[in-house]
């Protein structure tokens, strides 16, 4: 046993700074400790020495030099490596954080600064009643992001105070972590699938939620459209390189907020990071659907994703319709049970899932693989050649297209067979001009080969386009998602179809509309206000009968149909290449894109990926695919961990199924996305 003199030699003074939650300044406390004292013992001595009666259960030790939490309270100071020169902070693990949601609303709530971001986001989504939290994450925007907003406000004579929804009493304040992603349908509030209002049977659930103290409609309903002036100020034309730099702000999901330098009451963006939206259900996801719609809406308005003018008008018509319904008192009324059942049945095939919705009719599943056979026109671009289409007899079976000179030669050898597995499918459509084209970008060893197909009418186009989309994912027309895909394409084409025979309401409705609020600033400059309003109202006739939730789902679906949907960009340097390129990461593929022209060079599908790894010393990502194809690159616009997490995250999301009782395997996520450094 050590004597008092021996203990004095073996012990040393440790200075710990203590944060006071009451608002008083930090206070330094000096303790005499030895290396065999465990972390919990240090915390106990701190509390005893300060002799302040309060709840200390949420406090933990933060090591400033090492930038880490000392959460393993049974570890000794020697095992942790803590010595006399260590600067420790005794502070709360849960702190206030401001989050800007996709609908531009800011919420302020208490979040764990000691849990990894993946778990912290799960807790945040639980408080906001957003299912599937694995699809979201936190983004730290560039330093001037919020300053720009304040500069705009200075132009007004009156000072503008940001309206913040304060959810300080949210469930994330509890010391025990919330089980990530666990949402049973008996615990999740249900909503009217027509207008998104909570069903009366679940109003008691809201009494225990922080949302009961505020108007939940702030999160579940769309915000009023921004003025054209605000849109013009927010609009910034961005190149692919500029977009790539923005993605450097995603927080590391396997580290805590404190470890990544996030300060108390700092403002971050809560966004859908992974574009793989699983099990969108109007009955349970009113808030999730609205926030997803808002993120899609802003992406279109600020031209973060490209679309044609025809598509822009469809988006504008849907926004106008949703805005009208959100402001109408009629949408706040509860629908009868029969109406709810009818709408649920109508929306059952409208489930937004990137891999295609599962049809409820089991008769649609067939055992033999069907085929398409039809006369189509073909064009293969060549240098110094006019764009002339030539007619052939096409046969689509399994995941490939073969074409012949005519129908009689179908049983013989085709002119060429195109394997569509892993190719890019780009719509080339102008409904008003009766142009129904499909652009195929087929990966080959030296890049991408372009092939253009031209259909005669929209029904033919819908069948062939749906077959091409499924084949690119490795699926055939026997898949149950084929028929819903055909119907979705037809529905979208009919929305684009401008009905010239129907009179357009040009009275008070067009006078009250501010059309510049519903299109991008660049599109608004091309047309006079009255002309733009007339065209939006004309497109609105095709969506006027939709319910609020159906219109939002249709907007999301149209957003998903855009060629650039789901691509997250990074500036990289491929091994063996002397110039910088753009790497596009999507839910099912990687793309190498020319940084100057924006033209895709090569596509690699995740389904063909054998393995990937990261050399953390030189920060290089290496990926191996089938057929002895391998690539390696270093990331220039962000840390390579960000790209590694995106790839692993999408593979993790592909393992989800409805049979898992909606419980996430957090350990698997960290195995697929975690770093080795």
N, C-alpha and C positions, 0 to 999 in steps of 0.2 A: 504494500500500500504506500502511495506517495505521501511524503510529508508536505507541509504547507510550503516549505522552501523549494522542494522538488517540483511542486505544482507551479510555483512562480516561474521557475526556469522553463518548464514545458508549456506554459501558457503564454498568451499574448493578447494585446488589446485589439479589438475589432470595432471599428466605427461604423455604425449603421444609421443611415438617414431614414427617418420615418415620415411618410406622407400622412397628413391629417385630413380626413374626409370632411371635417366641419368647416374647412376653408382657411384654417390657420396655416401659417407657413411651415415648411418642413423643419424637422427637429433632429439634430444629431444625438445619438445615444451611444455611449462607449461601454462595451462589454469586455470582460476578461474571459477568454475561451481557450480551449485546447483543441488540438487536431482531431481527437477522438469524440468530440461533441457532435451529435447529429444535428441536421438542419432544423428539425422540429424543436430541439432543445434550445437553439438560438432564438427561435420565434417565441418560445415560452418565456425565456428570460427577458426578451424585449418587452413583452406585454406586462410582466411582473414589475420590471423596473420603471416603466412609464406610469403604472398605476392609474390608468384612465378607464373608467367603466364604459365600455362600448362593445359592440359586436366586432370581433377581429377575425371572424371565420373566413372572410373573403380575402384576407391579406396574405401575401407571399413575398419571398425574397427575390429581388431582381439584381443580377450581377452586371454592373454597368460596363466594366472593361471587356468581359467575355460576351456581352450582349445576349444573355440567356437567363431563363428562370431557373431557380433552384426548387423544383416542385417535388423531387423525391426526398421527402422529409426524413426518411430513415437512413439516408446516406450521411456519412460523417464529413466534416469539413476537409479532412485529408483526402477522402475519396473524391470529393468535388474539386479539390485543388485550391480551396480558399485559404489564403494566407493573410498576414497582417496588412498588406498593401491593397487588399481587395476593397472596392467601393461597392457596398451593398445598399439597396433601397428596399425598404419594407413598405409595400404599396398594395393597393387594391388590385385584384385580378380583373374585375369588371369595371369598365370605365365608359363614360358617355362617348358616343360616336354619332356624327351626322352623316346620313346616307342620302344621296340624290338618286331617286328611283327613275326608272325609264320614263315615267310620265312627268318628269321634271319636278315632282313633289319631293321635298326634303323631310325625312323623318329623323327624329333624334331619340335614340334608345341606348340602353346599357348593354355593352357587348363584352365578351371575354377577351382580354388582351393577352391571356396566357395560353388559351387553347389554340390549336392549329387553325388556320383560316378555313379549312374545309368544315371543321366542326362549328366554328363561329358562324359561318354562313348558314349552316343547318339550323342553328338556334335563331338567327335573324329571320329566316323564312318561316320558322315555326311561329314566331311572334306576329308575323305579317300574314299568316295563313296562306303561304305559297307552298304547294306541294312540289316534289321533285327538286330539292335544293341543290342537288349535284349538278344541275344545268347552269347554275348561277355562280358568280364569284365577285370579288371586289376589285375595282380598277382605280388606281391612283392616277388621275389625269395630269397633264403637264402643268407646271407651276402657274401659268397665266390663264388657265381654264376658267376659274371662278372670278379672277380679276376682270376678265373681259365682260362678264355679266354685270359687274359693278359699274364699269365704265359706261355701259349702255344706260344704266339707271341714272347716271349723273346728268344725262341730257334732259331728264324731267325736272321740273321745278320743285316738286314735292319729293321728300326723301322716301325711298321705298324700303320697307322692312320686309325681309324674306319671311314668308309664311311657313313655319315649321310645325309639323305634326309631332308633338312630344309624346313619346311612348315610354317614358322613364320607368313605368311600373311593369315593363314587359317581362315575360317569363324567363328571359335570358339572364336575369339578375340572380337566379338561383345558383347556389354553389355547385350543385351536381349537374354534370353535362347532360344535355338533352340527347336522347338516342337519335343519331342522325338519320333522317329520311324515313322514320317510322311513323306512318300515318294510317291508322285503321279507319275504315269508312264510318265506324260508329263514333269516332272522336272528331272527325273532320266535319265542319259545318257544310250543309248542303245549300245550294242556291237554286233559284228558279232559272232553268236553262234558257228562258226567253229573254229576261231582262237583267239577270245577275243578282237580284235581291235575295237575301237569306230566306230560306223557307221557315215558316213559323215554327216548325217542330224543332229547329235548331237555334232559335233565338236565345234559349237559355245558355247555349255554349258561349255566345258573345258576352254574356254577363261576367264571365271569368276571364275574358280576354281584354287586353289594353285597347283593342279596337272598339269595345263597348263604350268607352269614354269619349270617343270622337266619332265623326261620321265616317263609317267604313266606306261610303261611296267615293270618298277621296281616292281610295286605292282601287275600287272595283269599277268605277265609271271614268270615262275619258274627261280630261280637262278641257276647258274652252280653247278653241283654236288661237294660236298666237297671231298677232298682227303681222302684216306684211313687212313692216319696218323691223320688227324683232327678228323675223326670219332672215331678212337681208343682212342684219348685223351678225347673226349666228352662222350664216352660210360662208364656208371657206372652201374654195376649190382645192382639192387635194390630189396629188399624184399618188401612185402606188407606194412610192418611197415614204411620203408623208403618212399614209395610212399605216405603213409598217412601223414607223416610229411610235405611233400611238399605242401599239400593242405591247410596248415595253413596260407599260404601267400595270399590267396584271400582277396581283400579289401572288406569292408562292403559297400554294394550298397546304404545304406540309410544314410551314413555319408559322409562328404566331404573329399577331399584329405588332406587338412590342419589339419582336426580333427584327421586324422589317422597318423600324423607325417611325411607325405611326404614332402620332401624339393624341392625347386625350382631347376630345371634341373636334378632332380634325374631320374634314369633309371628304368622303370617298364616293365613288359611283357604284351602285349595285346594279349589275347588268347580267343578262343571259350570255354566258361565255361560250357554252357549247351549243351549237345549232342542231341539236338532236332532241326534239321535244316529244317526250314519251307520255302517252296516255292522257292527252288533253281532254278533260271531261267537263262539259258545261255545268254539270250538277255540283261539282266540287271545286272548280277552278276559276270562279269569276274573277278573282284578283289576279291570278296567274295569267289568265287569258288577256285581261286588260293591259297588264304591264308588258306582256309580249307584243300585243298590238301596238302599244305606244313606242316600244323600241323599234318595231318595224316601220311605224309611221315616220319617226324622226330620221331613220336611215334613208327613207325615200325622199323626204322633204329637203334634207341637207345633202342629198346626192352622195351619200356614203356608199350607195350601191347604184349601178347604172340601170336605167330602164328607158324604153322608147316613149315618145310623146303619147302614143295611144295607151300604153300601160299607165303612164302618169295620170291620164284622165280617168281611168278606171279607179286608181287609188284615190283620186280626188273625190269621185262620186261616192265611194264607200266611206271616206272620211266625213263628207257632208251628211250622208245618211246617219252615220253613227253619232255625229254631233247633234243632229236634230233629235234623235231618239234619246240621247243622254240628257238633253235639256227638257224634254217633254215630261210633264207630270204623269202622263199615261203609262210610261214605262215603270213608274214606281209602284203601280198597282200589282197585286199578286194575281197570277193566273190561276185558273181553276185546275183541279187535278187532271181533268181530261185534256185540257190544253197542254199542260206540261208533258203528259204522256205522248201526245201527238208530236210535239216538237222534239222530244227525246228520240222518238222513232225516226223522225226526219233527219236528225243530226247524227244518227248512229253510224252512217257511212261517211260522215264529214270529219272523222277523227284526224287531226293533223299529226301525221307521223312520217318522218322523212323516208322510212323504209316502206311506206305504204300501209294503209289501214287494213285491219283484218275484217273481212266481210262476215256478217252474222249468218248469212245464208249458206249452210253447209253444202247445198246442192251446187254452189258455184265451184266447189273443189272438184276437179276432174282428174282421172288417173292418167289419161294419155295427154301428151303435149300437143296442143293445137298448133295450127300454122296459119299464116296469112299469105295470100297469093293475089297479086293485083298488078295492073299496069301503072307504073310510076315513071317519072322522068328523072334522069341522073345527070349530074355535072361534076367533073373532077377538074379543079383549077390547074392550069398549066401556064407557064410564062408566055407572054405575047399571044394570048388566046382569048377571044371573046367569050362571054358567059352564055354558052348555048346549051340548053338542056336537050337530052335525047331520050326517047321512050324505050323502056325495056320491060320485060316480064320479071317481077320480083317475087321471091318466095322467102318468107320469114319463118324459120323453125328453130326451136331450141333458143340459142343466144346468137345466132348468126343470120346474115342476109346473103342470099345467092341471087344473081340476076342473069337472065338469059335473053337472047335476041328476040324470042317470041314465046308464046305459051306452048306451042307444039314441041319445043326443044327442052321442056322442063325435066324430062326423064334423063336427059343426057348430062354432059359435063357443063357446069356454068361458066360464064365468061370470067367471073370472079366471085369469091366467097369472102364476105367481110365478117370477122368475128368482133362482136360489139362488147364483149366483156372487158371492162376497164376503160371504155372510150368516153369521151365527153359528148353529151347531147345538148345542142343549143337550138331553141325554137327560132325559126325564121318566118315570122307570120305578120301579115298585114290584112286584117279581116276586111277593112273597107276596100282594099284593092284586090280582094279575093286571092291572096297569096298565102299558101299553106306549105311552108318549107321546113325541112329538118336538116340541120347542119351536124354532120358527124365528124368528130376529131378523133381519129383512130391512132393510138400510140404505136410507134414503130421504133426500131433501134436508133434512128437518127433524128427523131422528133415526133411530129404529129402529121398525119395525112388528112387532108380535108376532103370530104365527100358531101355533096349537096343532093338531097332528095326533094322532089316537088310532088305534092298530092293535088288531086283535082277538087276536093271539097272537104268541109270540116269534119264530117264523119269518118272519111278515110284517113284524114290527118290524125284524128284522135286515136284511132286503133293502132296506127303505125307508130305514132309518137309514144304511146303508152308501152308498146312492145319494146321499143328502143330503150326507154328509160329503165325498164325492168331488166333488159338484157345487159345494160351497162353495169348493173349491180349483181350480175350473175344469176338472175331469176328468169324464168320462162313465163309464157302466157298461161301456163297451168297454175301459176301462183294465184292465191285468192285475192291478191291486191290488184290484179289486172283490170277487172271490170270497174272497181271504184276509181282507178286511175283514168280510165277512158271517160267516165262520167265527170270527173273533176276537170279534165281538159275541155270537154264539151261545154261545161258550165262556165269556164273562164272565157272561152271563145264567144259565148253568147253575151257575156257581160261586155266584151269588146265590141260586139255588133251594134253599130249606131243605127237606131231605128228612125229613118228619115220620115217615114209615113206618119208616125205618131206626133201630135203637136207637143211642143215643148212649153212648159209653163213659164211664161215670160212676164208675169205680172208681179205682184208683191214678193213672190218667192225669189225671183232673180234679183229684185231690187235689194232685198235684205241680205243676200249672199255677198260675202267678201271673197271672191274666188282666189285671190292671191294667197289666202291663208291655207289653201289646200294643195298647192303645187309648189315646186321648188322655185326659188327666185329667178333662176335662169329661164325656166319655162314661162314664168309670169311676164318676163320682159319681151317675149316673142309675140304676145297677143294683147289686144285691148281687153279691158276688164269685162265689157259687155259680151264680147265674143267668147272669152274664156268661161264666163258664167253660163252662157247658152250651151256650150259644149259639155260642161260638167253636168248640167241639168239633163241634157240629152242622154249622157251615159248613166245618169241616176235612175232613169226609167227602168233599166234592167236590174236594179238592185232595190227598188223602192219597197218591195213586198217582204224584204228580209227582216227578221227580228234583230234585236241589238246584238246578242251573242253570236248569232249566225253571221252577221255582217263582219264582226271582228274576226271570226274564224276564217271567213272568206278572204279578208284582207291578208291574214297570215299566210293562207294558202297561196294567194297570188304572189306574195313576197317570196315564198319558197320556190315558186316556179321561175324566178329570174335566174339567168345563167350564172351570175356572180354570187348567188345566195350561199351563205355559210362559209365563205372563204375568209380566213384570217391571214394577213400578210406579214412576212418577215423579210428583211433584207439579209441575204446570205451570200457566201462565197463558196461555190462548189469546188471540191477537190479536183485539181487538174484544169480548172477554168480560170482564166486571168481576169475576167470582169465580174462585177457583182450582178446577182440575179435576185428576183423576188421568189420566195417560197410561199405558196398558198396552201394552207392547212384546212381541210374540210372534214366533215364527219365520216367520209368513206375513202378519202384519197389525199395524196400530196400532188402539188403541181409546181413545176418549174416554169416561171413566167419571165419574159423579157422585161427588164426594168424600164426600158425606154419606150417600147411600143405597147406593152401590156398584152402581147400575144402569147398564149400558152405554148410552151416548147415541148414539154413531156408531162405525162400523168402517170402516177404510180398508185395503184389501188391497195388499200389496207388488206383486202382479201388475199392479195398475192404476196404479202409481207411475211417473211419467215422469222426475222428477229431484228431488233434494233438495240443499239447501246450507245453510251456516251463516254468519250475519253475526257474525264473531268480535268486532267492536267492541261490539255491543249484546247479544251472546250469545243470538242468536235463531235457531231452526231453522225453515226454510221448506221445505215439501214441495208438489210439484205432482202431481196425479193426472189420470186421464183425465176427459173430459167437463167440462173447465175447472174442476175442483175444486182448490182450493188452501187450505192451512192454514199457520199460523205460530204458534209458541209460544216462550216463555222457560221455562227449567227452574228451579224454585225449590228443590227438595230436593237437587240435585246440579249439577255443572257440565254445561253443554250438550254438552261433549265426550263425556260418558258415554252420553247418548242417541244422539248421532251415531255412536259406535262400535258400539252395539247394532244400529242399523239397517244400517250398512255390514257388520257382522260376519255378520248373518243372510243378507244378499245374497251375501256371499262364500261362506258355507257352502252356499248353494243351487247353486253352480257345481261342487261336487264330483261326481265320478263314479268308478265302479270301473275305468274305463279309464285313469285317470291314474297308475297304478302307485303310488298312495298318496303322491305327492309334492306338498307344498303350495306354492302360489305366494305366498311371503311378501310380495313386492313388491305384488301385487294386493291383499292384505289391508290393507297400509298405505295404499295409494291410496284404498281405500274407507272406511277408518276413521281415518286420520291427520288431525290438526288443521292449520290454516293459520296458527296463531299461533306 
